[in-house]
Amino acid sequence: MSFYHSALADELDLGLDPVEAFAFGRVQALACDLALWQVLPPAFEVCDVIYGEPPFQVHEAQLFRERAGAIALDRFRDDAWGFLQPIRCVIRQGGPVVLIGGLPLQTQMPAPDSALVPIRLERSGKRGQGVRARALGWNIDLPLCKTTGELIAHLIERFKCVGDPFCGYGRTGELFARSGRSAVLSDINPRCIAYIAQRAEGWQL
């Protein structure tokens, strides 16, 4: 199975009809434009950790919206990082949050409690494989990890339910579900939710 970040991949159009929401077993998924929210949607209330790989740069965030067919927001032009507001809210409330990104992302967030530099992205396929990034943690102590796969494995050991608001094609949710954990996933692109809906049954133990 190949995974691609839905903001960046030419492989985004899978010929799937959009799906707005889906639930099967330990996995829930919904299409959600976080720029429209001040807090995470209620489905995320069951999560005991938030993990995500949001767009690294402002222009990637705009591409993310365009490829998903999201409506244009006047306030998005004023705050291109507005989709991070619900994550900032979780941090202020003391919830553990782990984001993978670069310095531009880090400057938009409160000072992290831990920052691992560098960490390699583990993605199959030609795009994104081996890219170096930072693992940023709030309200959590992060172990030294070489790859995002190692980091997710650590989170699986510590937490029962992950929330991934930038889930793409659901790799984090798959790893949690295959380990007997639960996942709440969202992506701005409803075709990513359709992709997850087709495969989530096979992720269950």
SVG drawing of the C-alpha trace seen along z (x, -y; Angstrom):
<svg xmlns="http://www.w3.org/2000/svg" viewBox="-20 -39 38 49">
<polyline fill="none" stroke="black" stroke-width="0.4" points="0.0,0.0 1.3,-3.4 0.7,-6.6 1.0,-10.1 0.4,-13.4 -2.8,-14.6 -1.6,-18.2 1.4,-17.3 0.8,-14.1 -0.1,-13.9 -1.7,-10.6 -4.5,-12.3 -7.2,-11.6 -8.0,-7.9 -11.3,-8.0 -13.1,-7.6 -16.4,-9.3 -16.0,-11.6 -17.0,-10.3 -17.8,-12.8 -17.7,-10.4 -17.0,-6.8 -16.7,-4.5 -15.7,-0.8 -14.5,1.0 -11.7,-1.0 -11.4,-3.6 -13.5,-6.8 -12.8,-9.2 -14.3,-12.4 -13.7,-15.1 -13.0,-18.3 -11.6,-21.7 -9.9,-22.7 -9.7,-26.3 -13.5,-26.4 -13.1,-25.3 -11.8,-26.9 -11.6,-23.6 -11.3,-20.0 -14.6,-18.4 -16.4,-16.4 -15.3,-13.1 -11.7,-13.8 -12.8,-14.0 -12.1,-10.3 -8.5,-10.7 -5.7,-10.7 -3.0,-11.9 -3.0,-14.1 -0.5,-13.2 -0.2,-14.9 1.9,-15.8 0.4,-19.1 1.6,-21.1 5.2,-22.2 4.9,-25.6 2.2,-28.2 2.1,-27.5 1.6,-23.8 -1.4,-24.7 -2.9,-26.6 -2.3,-23.7 -3.9,-21.4 -7.1,-23.5 -7.1,-23.8 -6.6,-20.1 -9.4,-19.2 -11.8,-21.7 -12.2,-23.6 -14.0,-26.9 -11.9,-30.0 -11.8,-31.7 -11.1,-35.4 -9.6,-34.7 -7.4,-32.1 -5.7,-34.8 -5.2,-36.7 -3.9,-33.7 -2.6,-31.0 -1.9,-28.9 -5.4,-29.2 -6.0,-25.5 -3.6,-25.1 -6.0,-26.9 -7.8,-23.8 -4.4,-22.1 -3.3,-25.2 -6.5,-24.8 -5.6,-21.2 -2.2,-22.3 -3.6,-25.1 -5.9,-22.6 -2.9,-20.3 -3.5,-17.6 -0.5,-15.7 0.2,-16.8 2.9,-15.6 3.4,-17.3 5.9,-16.6 7.0,-19.7 9.7,-22.3 10.8,-25.6 7.9,-27.6 5.4,-25.4 7.3,-25.6 7.2,-29.4 3.4,-29.3 2.9,-27.3 3.7,-27.7 7.2,-26.7 7.3,-22.9 8.3,-20.9 10.4,-18.7 11.8,-19.0 13.7,-16.2 15.9,-17.3 15.9,-15.6 13.5,-12.8 12.9,-11.0 9.5,-10.7 8.6,-7.1 6.4,-7.1 6.2,-4.5 6.3,-5.7 8.4,-8.3 7.2,-11.3 8.3,-12.3 10.3,-9.3 13.3,-10.1 12.5,-13.8 14.0,-15.3 11.7,-17.1 11.2,-18.0 9.2,-16.1 7.6,-18.6 5.9,-17.7 3.7,-19.6 2.6,-18.2 4.6,-15.1 8.2,-13.9 9.3,-12.4 11.9,-9.7 14.8,-9.9 13.5,-8.4 15.1,-8.2 11.9,-7.9 8.2,-8.7 7.5,-5.0 9.6,-4.6 7.8,-7.6 4.3,-6.2 5.3,-2.9 6.2,-4.7 2.9,-6.4 1.1,-3.1 2.7,-1.8 1.6,-4.8 -1.8,-5.7 -5.1,-4.0 -6.6,-6.3 -4.8,-8.7 -6.4,-11.6 -4.8,-12.6 -6.4,-15.8 -4.1,-15.6 -4.5,-11.9 -4.0,-11.8 -4.6,-8.2 -4.6,-7.0 -1.2,-5.5 -1.2,-6.5 -4.7,-5.1 -3.8,-1.9 -0.8,-1.4 -2.8,-2.1 -5.7,0.2 -3.4,3.1 -2.0,2.8 -5.4,3.1 -5.7,-0.6 -8.2,-3.1 -8.0,-6.1 -10.0,-9.2 -8.9,-10.6 -9.8,-13.6 -8.6,-15.2 -9.7,-18.2 -10.1,-15.9 -13.1,-13.6 -11.5,-11.3 -8.9,-10.4 -11.8,-9.4 -13.2,-7.3 -9.8,-5.6 -9.8,-4.8 -13.4,-3.6 -12.3,-1.0 -9.5,0.4 -10.3,-0.1 -11.9,3.3 -8.6,4.9 -6.8,3.0 -8.8,4.6 -7.3,7.4"/>
</svg>
